[in-house]
């Protein structure tokens, strides 16, 4: 009896220690997010209402002046337009190519793992390394792309130093690098589709295209929505490849919102204005994300109605 009582006390002590560990873990997580997420966001929001120039130790309240200034500048509209075009083109290119390669590789009986690995390697490769390699490939005088174009009888292109081509060149590189992620997500979704559906479709005389159109693609709807939403949020914040490949040029032809923010903060030492740009970008992403979620929920409600 005494032994059982001691065992009960030990179990209660153990549960208490577990509760203490849980409290410590939760508090550590709260402190981490407060220090590295909530405080910086709050400080940046506050700074957007100030003339904030750290190198000159200036931090004076100006109200909505920073927001008024950026909306008066043509650079904001240019950067927002470039960001929207970049986001839409790369998102659609990545999604469509990812779906195409996923369907192609999934239909293979052999070599599925090999090709999946090959297409996924660019995703895990450093964006800095990929950007520098593609920048060399786009080199007008010594790059391999112009060499192969000359073999095909096509005149040399200026690529990154041409204002009409620079953004498209960066988008092509980004699609090439990121397609593997969408492909892997689609392949994961395809593994969850029951094989009996395809067997039934084959018995009914469906072609491969009809099976894909009426079975595979509709059942990958959730995967597609996830890829589209995450891609939109990610590519609205594109910076690394723009900075390394074009520096926002030629001129401001490839300026994006994040590069514009970077230039205002570290190029012009206007951190207050840069903070205002950051929250304008945040508002745009939030609006589009909410709209997409509402459209998805509306379609789901109509489907179950």
Secondary structure, DSSP 8 states (H G I E B T S, - for coil): -HHHHHHHHHHHHHHHHHHHHHHHHHHHHHHHHIIIIIHHHHHHHHHTTEEEEGGGTEEEE-TTHHHHHHHHSHHHHHHHHHHHHHHHHHHHHHHHHHHHHHHHHHT-SSSHHHHHHHHHHHHHS-HHHHHHHHHHHT-TTT-HHHHHHHHTT-----GGGSTTTHHHHHHHHHHHHHHHHHHHHHHHHHHTS-HHHHHHHHHTT--HHHHIIIIIHHHTHHHHHHHHHHHHHHHTT--HHHHHHTTT-STTTT--HHHHHHIIIIIS--HHHHHHHHHHHHHHHHHHHHHHHHHHHHHHHHHH-
